[in-house]
């Protein structure tokens, strides 16, 4: 599932008339690059939640056939949050599934992450990277085996390490996770669901990116420009289905 409902407020004015997932990175819209990456790793069906300018996303992608994937949509009348949006599409999932924040642009080996998830018999596996801006991301602490011991979204503590381990907005999940997401209302994986599951003792693991892996959260105009420059400079490996 691609989480594409956000309004992209930090990307204004670019997102006033264009949803952030349709902003071009290089020569192709971000969401097209994401679908190519997912298809490259064997994903053939995708659900996408919509809110801000959702009709434009639907008009561009259609049923997904020209991108080699089958797309289902979930329109939200009000924002349900990352977990709430997934819960609304509970009927779509029948086994292990992947959740991707739609402003994440990456080229890492998703197939290897799924394999790691299954080897660990994890309930949830989060992609993890080294972040130099810990107050802007979800910070994790992990055991040597990769089990996540704590998860704090955008911590305010002043004495954070210079390089912290952070969640990168890509999850591999088992369907049992959905039982712990409220049926109604707003719910967020980072602030509401993962901390609760860790406290309950669920096997939650982190898949740490390799130095050569590329991942950026295109949440600000500065990051958007950086991603575009990185594509032009070929610092990211574009997947073509």
N, C-alpha and C positions, 0 to 999 in steps of 0.2 A: 504494500500500500504506500502510495506517495501522498504525503501530507502537504496539500497545496492550497489550503484555505486561508492562509495568513494574508493580511492587508499590505505587508511590505512597507510599513510606515517610515522605517529608517532609510528607505530607498526613494522616498519622494524627492523631487517631483516625477521621477522616472515611472513610478507605479500609480500615478493618478489616473491614467487611462490605459495602462498596460499591466496585467498581473505579473508579479515578479518572475514567475516560472516561464513566461514568454519573452523575457528580456534576452536579447541575443548575447551569447558568449562565443566570441569568434564570429562565425557566420550562421550558427544554429541556435534556436531557443534553448534555454537551460533544460527544460523538461524533455526536449527531444534527445539531448545528450544523456540525460539520466535514463531514459527508456532504452537507448542503445546500449548503455552499460549494463542494465538489468537483463536485457535480451542476450547479451554476450555471455552472461552467466546462467543462462538456461531458464530465465523467468519468462513465461508466455502469457500470463494473465496479471493485470494490475488494476487495483481499485484506486481512485483518486477522489479526495474530498475537495469540495469547492465552496467558496463563499464570496470573496472579493473578485468582481469581474469574472465570475465562474463561467458565464456563457462564452466568453472569448477563449477560455481554455478548451471548453467542449467543442467549439467550432473549429479550432485548430487541430485537435487530436482526433475528433470523430470517434469511431469505434476502435481505433488503434490499428486497423488492418494495414495501412500504408507504412506503419512502423514495425510491423511484424509481431504485435502483441494485441491481446483482446482486453479492452478497457471497460470497466464499470465505473459509474460515477455515484458520488454521494453528496448531494447538495445540502448545505447546512444553513438553516434560516438564521441561526445565531452561532457564533463560534463555540465549539464543544471542547476545544483543547486537543492536544496530541493524542491522549488516551481516549478521551470521549469520542473523537472522530473515528478511531479504530473500533471502539465498542459498537458504534452505530452500524458498522459494516460487519458485525460478527458473523452473519450468515455467509459471508463471502469466503471465510477461511475454514478449511477442513483438516489442516495439518500444520506442520512447521511453516512459518511465513516470515517475510521480511518487511520491515517498516523503514521508510526513508524520508527524512525531512526534505521537502522539495526545494529548499534553498541550499542544500549541500551538493557541492560539485566535487566528484572524486573519481579516481581510477583504480582503487585498490582491488585486490582479488577477493571478490565477494564469495566465490565458490569455496575458497580456503577458509573463510570465516564460517560458512555453513558447516563445513567438515569439522572444524574446531568445536562448534556448538554441539554437534552430535557426539563427538568423542567425549566431551565433558558431561554429556547427558544434562545439559543446562536447560533451565526453564526460560532463561533469557540471556542473550549475549549482546553486549554493546561494543561498538567499535570505539577504540580508545587511541588518543593521540597526545603528544606532548604540547601543552598550551602555555604560551607566554602571557596570556591575558586571563588569568584564573577567575577574576571577578565577573567575567562576561560569559562563562560557560559552566557546565555541570562537572564538578570535580569529584574524582573517585579515589578511593584507597583500595589496593588489591593485595591479596596474598601472593607468595611466590608462584603458586600454581595458576594464578589468573582469576581467582574467585574475588568478586567485588565485596568488600567489607563495609563500605560506606559510600553514600552518594549525596552530595550537597550541591544544589543548584545555585549558581552565582553567589558563592560565599562572600561575606563582608569582612571576614577576618583580615587583620592587617598584616600578620606575619606569615603569609603564604610563601611557599617555596617559589623560587624564580621560574622553575619549569615544573608545572603540575600536570598530572594525568587527567585528561578531560574526555567526556563523552562526545562523540562526533556526529550524533544524529542519524545513525544507521543501527537498527536492531534486528536480530534474529530471535523470533519468539515462538513459544509453544502456545497452542490454543488455550490451555488451562489458565494462562495469564489473564485472559478476558474475564474470567469469573471474579476477579478482584477489582474490576473497573465498574464504577456505578453505572446503572442503566440510564439514569437521567442526569442532566447538568454537565458543567464544565469539569474536566479532569485532565491532569497533565502527567505524563510518564515521569518526568524528572522530579517534580515536587510532590506528587501524590502517590504514584504507583510503585516506582522502584525502591524508594526508601522503606515503604511498607513491606514489600516482598522480601527485602534484605532482612528486616527485623523479624519476619516470620520464618526465616531460615531457608528460603528458596535458593536453589543453586543459580546464582546470577554471576556471569563471567564477563571478563573483558578481553576482547581481541585487539591486541596492540598493533598499530600500523608499523610497517617497516620504514626505514629512513627514506627509501625511494618512492614510497606511496604518496600520492597527492590527495589532499582533502582541504577544502575551504568552505566556510559558511558565507554565502553571498548575501549577507544581511544588511550591509551598509554600502554606500556609493564607493567608498574607498576599497572595500573588499571586491566589489563588482569590477572595478577598474583593474584590480590586481589579477582577478581570474581571467579577464579578457587579455591582459598582457601576457599571462602565463600560457594561454592557448597559442597566442601569436609566436611566443618564444619556444613553443613545443616543450614546455616544462611539465605538461600533463599529457598522458597517453589517452587519446580519444578512442573510444571503443565504437566499432561499427557493426553492431548486431552480432 
